[in-house]
Amino acid sequence: MMVGSIGRLRRNGIVFDRVPLVYCPVCRRFDVHPLVADAFDLLLDYAEADGARVVDVAELLRYDEAALRAAQPFWDDGDAEALVEGLIDQALDLLSAARALDDRLWRRELHDRLRRLLELRARIQAENRQADG
């Protein structure tokens, strides 16, 4: 499941700040949010033509953050532990569906996803304990 966020992206040697993104905390794949992908591609072309090195996307590209959030079931608001808990809950729900459908491949994929999410949650909790000190 992809998670929505606003972040920094480097493409073709150009740094783009405040970009609407989607990413997977399990496989670490990320891309520009689908609702702004076409506009971002145009912005990338203009930035390359202008020789820009850093671009603040929010200044040049109008986007509705509420619409971006509505398009993603999960949004990264900075609470990593709560985000991962939600992803674990969703994976468990999907695992129930995979079991009901007797889909072994999907179950294996979900077991792997759950394992990775549980490892990620353990790392986050350890980091939080260290920060609390």
N, CA and C atoms as an extended XYZ file, in Angstrom:
399
Properties=species:S:1:pos:R:3:atomname:S:1:resname:S:1:resid:I:1 pbc="F F F"
N         0.837       -1.169        0.000 N   MET     1
C         0.000        0.000        0.000 CA  MET     1
C         0.887        1.239        0.000 C   MET     1
N         0.607        2.113       -0.915 N   MET     2
C         1.371        3.344       -1.014 CA  MET     2
C         0.850        4.364        0.003 C   MET     2
N         1.775        5.139        0.532 N   VAL     3
C         1.495        6.155        1.537 CA  VAL     3
C         1.736        7.523        0.908 C   VAL     3
N         0.847        8.465        1.156 N   GLY     4
C         1.016        9.815        0.632 CA  GLY     4
C         1.860       10.667        1.564 C   GLY     4
N         2.549       11.638        0.967 N   SER     5
C         3.399       12.530        1.750 CA  SER     5
C         3.776       13.743        0.901 C   SER     5
N         4.316       14.733        1.544 N   ILE     6
C         4.934       15.874        0.850 CA  ILE     6
C         6.410       15.802        1.198 C   ILE     6
N         7.262       15.807        0.189 N   GLY     7
C         8.676       15.634        0.482 CA  GLY     7
C         9.587       16.216       -0.578 C   GLY     7
N        10.810       15.722       -0.559 N   ARG     8
C        11.874       16.178       -1.456 CA  ARG     8
C        12.192       15.059       -2.437 C   ARG     8
N        12.438       15.458       -3.671 N   LEU     9
C        12.708       14.497       -4.732 CA  LEU     9
C        13.829       15.033       -5.607 C   LEU     9
N        14.711       14.152       -6.017 N   ARG    10
C        15.781       14.537       -6.940 CA  ARG    10
C        15.540       13.815       -8.262 C   ARG    10
N        15.447       14.599       -9.322 N   ARG    11
C        15.269       14.040      -10.659 CA  ARG    11
C        16.192       14.774      -11.618 C   ARG    11
N        16.934       14.009      -12.385 N   ASN    12
C        17.814       14.565      -13.418 CA  ASN    12
C        18.716       15.680      -12.885 C   ASN    12
N        19.204       15.479      -11.658 N   GLY    13
C        20.126       16.436      -11.057 CA  GLY    13
C        19.463       17.664      -10.466 C   GLY    13
N        18.144       17.694      -10.456 N   ILE    14
C        17.405       18.831       -9.912 CA  ILE    14
C        16.727       18.383       -8.626 C   ILE    14
N        16.816       19.221       -7.586 N   VAL    15
C        16.147       18.932       -6.316 CA  VAL    15
C        14.800       19.643       -6.321 C   VAL    15
N        13.756       18.876       -6.078 N   PHE    16
C        12.399       19.412       -6.006 CA  PHE    16
C        11.928       19.311       -4.569 C   PHE    16
N        11.594       20.464       -3.976 N   ASP    17
C        11.093       20.509       -2.600 CA  ASP    17
C         9.577       20.614       -2.608 C   ASP    17
N         8.976       20.126       -1.516 N   ARG    18
C         7.524       20.169       -1.309 CA  ARG    18
C         6.757       19.536       -2.468 C   ARG    18
N         7.173       18.302       -2.812 N   VAL    19
C         6.546       17.535       -3.884 CA  VAL    19
C         5.531       16.563       -3.274 C   VAL    19
N         4.312       16.514       -3.789 N   PRO    20
C         3.385       15.461       -3.362 CA  PRO    20
C         3.907       14.106       -3.857 C   PRO    20
N         4.096       13.194       -2.917 N   LEU    21
C         4.681       11.891       -3.236 CA  LEU    21
C         3.789       10.757       -2.753 C   LEU    21
N         4.035        9.578       -3.288 N   VAL    22
C         3.524        8.333       -2.730 CA  VAL    22
C         4.728        7.413       -2.589 C   VAL    22
N         4.744        6.642       -1.492 N   TYR    23
C         5.853        5.730       -1.280 CA  TYR    23
C         5.378        4.483       -0.560 C   TYR    23
N         6.163        3.435       -0.683 N   CYS    24
C         5.874        2.191        0.022 CA  CYS    24
C         6.930        2.015        1.109 C   CYS    24
N         6.517        1.993        2.383 N   PRO    25
C         7.509        1.830        3.451 CA  PRO    25
C         8.109        0.429        3.497 C   PRO    25
N         7.514       -0.509        2.783 N   VAL    26
C         8.031       -1.883        2.774 CA  VAL    26
C         9.121       -2.044        1.723 C   VAL    26
N         8.796       -1.715        0.463 N   CYS    27
C         9.781       -1.909       -0.611 CA  CYS    27
C        10.579       -0.639       -0.907 C   CYS    27
N        10.160        0.481       -0.315 N   ARG    28
C        10.830        1.783       -0.445 CA  ARG    28
C        10.707        2.407       -1.832 C   ARG    28
N         9.773        1.915       -2.619 N   ARG    29
C         9.494        2.517       -3.915 CA  ARG    29
C         8.759        3.832       -3.673 C   ARG    29
N         9.037        4.845       -4.488 N   PHE    30
C         8.342        6.121       -4.354 CA  PHE    30
C         8.204        6.760       -5.723 C   PHE    30
N         7.208        7.632       -5.812 N   ASP    31
C         7.001        8.369       -7.044 CA  ASP    31
C         6.177        9.611       -6.740 C   ASP    31
N         6.052       10.451       -7.735 N   VAL    32
C         5.217       11.642       -7.609 CA  VAL    32
C         3.766       11.170       -7.494 C   VAL    32
N         3.003       11.846       -6.643 N   HIS    33
C         1.596       11.500       -6.443 CA  HIS    33
C         0.887       11.498       -7.806 C   HIS    33
N         0.085       10.477       -8.087 N   PRO    34
C        -0.568       10.386       -9.398 CA  PRO    34
C        -1.429       11.591       -9.767 C   PRO    34
N        -2.004       12.279       -8.787 N   LEU    35
C        -2.850       13.432       -9.103 CA  LEU    35
C        -2.067       14.630       -9.645 C   LEU    35
N        -0.761       14.659       -9.420 N   VAL    36
C         0.046       15.784       -9.919 CA  VAL    36
C         1.172       15.322      -10.847 C   VAL    36
N         1.184       14.048      -11.200 N   ALA    37
C         2.303       13.495      -11.980 CA  ALA    37
C         2.470       14.184      -13.327 C   ALA    37
N         1.391       14.409      -14.050 N   ASP    38
C         1.508       15.048      -15.368 CA  ASP    38
C         2.027       16.475      -15.241 C   ASP    38
N         1.477       17.223      -14.298 N   ALA    39
C         1.936       18.602      -14.084 CA  ALA    39
C         3.392       18.616      -13.638 C   ALA    39
N         3.784       17.644      -12.805 N   PHE    40
C         5.173       17.577      -12.358 CA  PHE    40
C         6.106       17.301      -13.543 C   PHE    40
N         5.697       16.422      -14.454 N   ASP    41
C         6.527       16.133      -15.622 CA  ASP    41
C         6.778       17.396      -16.446 C   ASP    41
N         5.751       18.233      -16.600 N   LEU    42
C         5.931       19.506      -17.306 CA  LEU    42
C         6.880       20.419      -16.538 C   LEU    42
N         6.709       20.473      -15.225 N   LEU    43
C         7.585       21.290      -14.393 CA  LEU    43
C         9.029       20.807      -14.503 C   LEU    43
N         9.221       19.516      -14.541 N   LEU    44
C        10.563       18.944      -14.715 CA  LEU    44
C        11.165       19.397      -16.042 C   LEU    44
N        10.378       19.337      -17.114 N   ASP    45
C        10.873       19.782      -18.425 CA  ASP    45
C        11.283       21.256      -18.387 C   ASP    45
N        10.444       22.101      -17.784 N   TYR    46
C        10.768       23.528      -17.681 CA  TYR    46
C        12.016       23.749      -16.832 C   TYR    46
N        12.117       23.041      -15.728 N   ALA    47
C        13.278       23.201      -14.840 CA  ALA    47
C        14.562       22.793      -15.557 C   ALA    47
N        14.506       21.710      -16.325 N   GLU    48
C        15.692       21.291      -17.085 CA  GLU    48
C        16.061       22.337      -18.124 C   GLU    48
N        15.072       22.865      -18.826 N   ALA    49
C        15.328       23.868      -19.863 CA  ALA    49
C        15.909       25.147      -19.264 C   ALA    49
N        15.476       25.490      -18.053 N   ASP    50
C        15.969       26.700      -17.385 CA  ASP    50
C        17.294       26.488      -16.671 C   ASP    50
N        17.740       25.240      -16.565 N   GLY    51
C        18.980       24.953      -15.853 CA  GLY    51
C        18.835       25.082      -14.340 C   GLY    51
N        17.636       24.912      -13.845 N   ALA    52
C        17.399       25.039      -12.401 CA  ALA    52
C        18.087       23.917      -11.648 C   ALA    52
N        18.491       24.208      -10.427 N   ARG    53
C        19.115       23.193       -9.574 CA  ARG    53
C        18.209       22.809       -8.408 C   ARG    53
N        17.407       23.775       -7.938 N   VAL    54
C        16.451       23.541       -6.852 CA  VAL    54
C        15.136       24.204       -7.240 C   VAL    54
N        14.044       23.472       -7.058 N   VAL    55
C        12.721       23.990       -7.400 CA  VAL    55
C        11.784       23.740       -6.218 C   VAL    55
N        11.080       24.779       -5.798 N   ASP    56
C        10.055       24.634       -4.775 CA  ASP    56
C         8.731       24.405       -5.501 C   ASP    56
N         8.311       23.165       -5.527 N   VAL    57
C         7.136       22.774       -6.300 CA  VAL    57
C         5.881       23.499       -5.829 C   VAL    57
N         5.734       23.684       -4.527 N   ALA    58
C         4.532       24.319       -3.986 CA  ALA    58
C         4.384       25.766       -4.467 C   ALA    58
N         5.487       26.413       -4.829 N   GLU    59
C         5.412       27.784       -5.335 CA  GLU    59
C         4.957       27.831       -6.788 C   GLU    59
N         5.220       26.745       -7.532 N   LEU    60
C         4.965       26.770       -8.972 CA  LEU    60
C         3.805       25.893       -9.416 C   LEU    60
N         3.457       24.934       -8.608 N   LEU    61
C         2.421       23.978       -8.981 CA  LEU    61
C         1.306       24.037       -7.953 C   LEU    61
N         0.125       24.376       -8.395 N   ARG    62
C        -1.022       24.444       -7.486 CA  ARG    62
C        -1.581       23.030       -7.315 C   ARG    62
N        -1.692       22.614       -6.066 N   TYR    63
C        -2.323       21.323       -5.794 CA  TYR    63
C        -3.167       21.423       -4.544 C   TYR    63
N        -4.198       20.619       -4.499 N   ASP    64
C        -5.142       20.596       -3.394 CA  ASP    64
C        -4.732       19.465       -2.455 C   ASP    64
N        -4.124       19.813       -1.324 N   GLU    65
C        -3.638       18.783       -0.406 CA  GLU    65
C        -4.771       17.915        0.115 C   GLU    65
N        -5.945       18.479        0.293 N   ALA    66
C        -7.085       17.673        0.754 CA  ALA    66
C        -7.437       16.602       -0.274 C   ALA    66
N        -7.375       16.949       -1.553 N   ALA    67
C        -7.653       15.965       -2.607 CA  ALA    67
C        -6.555       14.899       -2.654 C   ALA    67
N        -5.313       15.326       -2.447 N   LEU    68
C        -4.208       14.361       -2.415 CA  LEU    68
C        -4.412       13.367       -1.281 C   LEU    68
N        -4.766       13.883       -0.105 N   ARG    69
C        -4.990       13.025        1.064 CA  ARG    69
C        -6.186       12.096        0.843 C   ARG    69
N        -7.235       12.608        0.212 N   ALA    70
C        -8.425       11.790       -0.033 CA  ALA    70
C        -8.133       10.635       -0.992 C   ALA    70
N        -7.165       10.819       -1.871 N   ALA    71
C        -6.824        9.785       -2.847 CA  ALA    71
C        -5.934        8.689       -2.271 C   ALA    71
N        -5.386        8.904       -1.080 N   GLN    72
C        -4.493        7.926       -0.443 CA  GLN    72
C        -5.099        7.484        0.879 C   GLN    72
N        -5.309        6.190        1.055 N   PRO    73
C        -5.855        5.719        2.334 CA  PRO    73
C        -4.943        6.021        3.524 C   PRO    73
N        -3.648        6.125        3.261 N   PHE    74
C        -2.689        6.419        4.334 CA  PHE    74
C        -1.883        7.649        3.955 C   PHE    74
N        -1.679        8.539        4.947 N   TRP    75
C        -0.922        9.765        4.722 CA  TRP    75
C         0.092        9.899        5.849 C   TRP    75
N         1.312       10.233        5.499 N   ASP    76
C         2.392       10.388        6.464 CA  ASP    76
C         2.346       11.793        7.054 C   ASP    76
N         1.886       11.877        8.301 N   ASP    77
C         1.835       13.156        9.014 CA  ASP    77
C         2.969       13.293       10.020 C   ASP    77
N         3.946       12.398        9.947 N   GLY    78
C         5.081       12.483       10.848 CA  GLY    78
C         5.028       11.517       12.016 C   GLY    78
N         3.912       10.832       12.228 N   ASP    79
C         3.805        9.846       13.303 CA  ASP    79
C         4.033        8.464       12.690 C   ASP    79
N         5.297        8.087       12.583 N   ALA    80
C         5.667        6.851       11.901 CA  ALA    80
C         5.058        5.619       12.553 C   ALA    80
N         5.030        5.603       13.876 N   GLU    81
C         4.496        4.424       14.567 CA  GLU    81
C         3.007        4.243       14.277 C   GLU    81
N         2.228        5.314       14.325 N   ALA    82
C         0.795        5.228       14.032 CA  ALA    82
C         0.562        4.828       12.578 C   ALA    82
N         1.378        5.349       11.682 N   LEU    83
C         1.260        5.002       10.265 CA  LEU    83
C         1.491        3.512       10.058 C   LEU    83
N         2.576        2.988       10.637 N   VAL    84
C         2.896        1.575       10.470 CA  VAL    84
C         1.829        0.700       11.120 C   VAL    84
N         1.297        1.127       12.262 N   GLU    85
C         0.202        0.376       12.904 CA  GLU    85
C        -0.994        0.271       11.957 C   GLU    85
N        -1.342        1.359       11.298 N   GLY    86
C        -2.441        1.335       10.334 CA  GLY    86
C        -2.174        0.403        9.171 C   GLY    86
N        -0.933        0.406        8.684 N   LEU    87
C        -0.555       -0.485        7.585 CA  LEU    87
C        -0.598       -1.946        8.021 C   LEU    87
N        -0.195       -2.224        9.259 N   ILE    88
C        -0.262       -3.588        9.791 CA  ILE    88
C        -1.717       -4.032        9.883 C   ILE    88
N        -2.585       -3.157       10.400 N   ASP    89
C        -4.012       -3.488       10.505 CA  ASP    89
C        -4.599       -3.809        9.133 C   ASP    89
N        -4.241       -2.992        8.151 N   GLN    90
C        -4.763       -3.231        6.808 CA  GLN    90
C        -4.244       -4.556        6.249 C   GLN    90
N        -2.972       -4.848        6.438 N   ALA    91
C        -2.401       -6.097        5.942 CA  ALA    91
C        -3.071       -7.299        6.608 C   ALA    91
N        -3.397       -7.178        7.891 N   LEU    92
C        -4.101       -8.270        8.578 CA  LEU    92
C        -5.507       -8.466        8.003 C   LEU    92
N        -6.189       -7.368        7.699 N   ASP    93
C        -7.511       -7.472        7.071 CA  ASP    93
C        -7.413       -8.150        5.710 C   ASP    93
N        -6.413       -7.761        4.935 N   LEU    94
C        -6.223       -8.378        3.624 CA  LEU    94
C        -5.853       -9.850        3.744 C   LEU    94
N        -5.083      -10.176        4.775 N   LEU    95
C        -4.719      -11.574        5.000 CA  LEU    95
C        -5.965      -12.412        5.273 C   LEU    95
N        -6.912      -11.877        6.019 N   SER    96
C        -8.182      -12.580        6.254 CA  SER    96
C        -8.907      -12.834        4.936 C   SER    96
N        -8.905      -11.841        4.063 N   ALA    97
C        -9.547      -12.012        2.756 CA  ALA    97
C        -8.817      -13.058        1.921 C   ALA    97
N        -7.494      -13.030        1.959 N   ALA    98
C        -6.705      -14.006        1.195 CA  ALA    98
C        -6.963      -15.425        1.695 C   ALA    98
N        -7.105      -15.565        3.000 N   ARG    99
C        -7.428      -16.882        3.565 CA  ARG    99
C        -8.812      -17.334        3.131 C   ARG    99
N        -9.782      -16.421        3.177 N   ALA   100
C       -11.152      -16.766        2.780 CA  ALA   100
C       -11.213      -17.181        1.309 C   ALA   100
N       -10.372      -16.564        0.492 N   LEU   101
C       -10.327      -16.896       -0.933 CA  LEU   101
C        -9.399      -18.070       -1.228 C   LEU   101
N        -8.692      -18.545       -0.194 N   ASP   102
C        -7.715      -19.624       -0.333 CA  ASP   102
C        -6.659      -19.299       -1.402 C   ASP   102
N        -6.218      -18.043       -1.386 N   ASP   103
C        -5.209      -17.569       -2.343 CA  ASP   103
C        -3.841      -17.660       -1.674 C   ASP   103
N        -3.132      -18.725       -1.972 N   ARG   104
C        -1.848      -18.987       -1.303 CA  ARG   104
C        -0.771      -17.970       -1.669 C   ARG   104
N        -0.707      -17.590       -2.921 N   LEU   105
C         0.314      -16.615       -3.342 CA  LEU   105
C         0.093      -15.282       -2.633 C   LEU   105
N        -1.133      -14.809       -2.614 N   TRP   106
C        -1.440      -13.543       -1.954 CA  TRP   106
C        -1.124      -13.644       -0.464 C   TRP   106
N        -1.453      -14.781        0.151 N   ARG   107
C        -1.140      -14.969        1.570 CA  ARG   107
C         0.355      -14.881        1.816 C   ARG   107
N         1.156      -15.519        0.968 N   ARG   108
C         2.625      -15.447        1.126 CA  ARG   108
C         3.104      -14.012        1.007 C   ARG   108
N         2.580      -13.289        0.016 N   GLU   109
C         2.974      -11.887       -0.163 CA  GLU   109
C         2.601      -11.061        1.066 C   GLU   109
N         1.416      -11.300        1.602 N   LEU   110
C         0.978      -10.553        2.781 CA  LEU   110
C         1.776      -10.932        4.024 C   LEU   110
N         2.129      -12.207        4.148 N   HIS   111
C         2.979      -12.619        5.275 CA  HIS   111
C         4.329      -11.908        5.199 C   HIS   111
N         4.886      -11.820        3.995 N   ASP   112
C         6.168      -11.122        3.825 CA  ASP   112
C         6.004       -9.642        4.158 C   ASP   112
N         4.924       -9.043        3.692 N   ARG   113
C         4.669       -7.629        3.983 CA  ARG   113
C         4.520       -7.411        5.486 C   ARG   113
N         3.767       -8.271        6.140 N   LEU   114
C         3.586       -8.154        7.590 CA  LEU   114
C         4.905       -8.298        8.327 C   LEU   114
N         5.726       -9.238        7.911 N   ARG   115
C         7.033       -9.427        8.551 CA  ARG   115
C         7.846       -8.141        8.454 C   ARG   115
N         7.868       -7.555        7.261 N   ARG   116
C         8.638       -6.321        7.067 CA  ARG   116
C         8.050       -5.159        7.867 C   ARG   116
N         6.733       -5.077        7.904 N   LEU   117
C         6.099       -4.005        8.677 CA  LEU   117
C         6.359       -4.176       10.173 C   LEU   117
N         6.324       -5.409       10.659 N   LEU   118
C         6.617       -5.652       12.072 CA  LEU   118
C         8.064       -5.302       12.402 C   LEU   118
N         8.978       -5.614       11.488 N   GLU   119
C        10.384       -5.227       11.681 CA  GLU   119
C        10.514       -3.708       11.703 C   GLU   119
N         9.815       -3.052       10.797 N   LEU   120
C         9.853       -1.589       10.749 CA  LEU   120
C         9.281       -1.002       12.034 C   LEU   120
N         8.170       -1.548       12.519 N   ARG   121
C         7.584       -1.065       13.768 CA  ARG   121
C         8.558       -1.236       14.932 C   ARG   121
N         9.250       -2.377       14.989 N   ALA   122
C        10.222       -2.613       16.064 CA  ALA   122
C        11.353       -1.587       16.001 C   ALA   122
N        11.837       -1.267       14.790 N   ARG   123
C        12.892       -0.258       14.649 CA  ARG   123
C        12.398        1.110       15.103 C   ARG   123
N        11.187        1.461       14.705 N   ILE   124
C        10.621        2.761       15.087 CA  ILE   124
C        10.457        2.844       16.596 C   ILE   124
N         9.949        1.779       17.198 N   GLN   125
C         9.767        1.779       18.655 CA  GLN   125
C        11.106        1.879       19.368 C   GLN   125
N        12.132        1.188       18.855 N   ALA   126
C        13.457        1.281       19.458 CA  ALA   126
C        14.008        2.699       19.343 C   ALA   126
N        13.828        3.317       18.195 N   GLU   127
C        14.279        4.698       18.009 CA  GLU   127
C        13.537        5.646       18.946 C   GLU   127
N        12.235        5.426       19.101 N   ASN   128
C        11.457        6.273       20.014 CA  ASN   128
C        11.912        6.122       21.449 C   ASN   128
N        12.236        4.892       21.852 N   ARG   129
C        12.727        4.666       23.220 CA  ARG   129
C        14.065        5.354       23.427 C   ARG   129
N        14.945        5.281       22.416 N   GLN   130
C        16.249        5.952       22.523 CA  GLN   130
C        16.064        7.472       22.617 C   GLN   130
N        15.159        8.000       21.828 N   ALA   131
C        14.931        9.454       21.825 CA  ALA   131
C        14.331        9.911       23.158 C   ALA   131
N        13.518        9.064       23.773 N   ASP   132
C        12.920        9.410       25.066 CA  ASP   132
C        13.934        9.299       26.194 C   ASP   132
N        14.965        8.544       25.898 N   GLY   133
C        16.073        8.479       26.713 CA  GLY   133
C        16.341        7.931       27.973 C   GLY   133
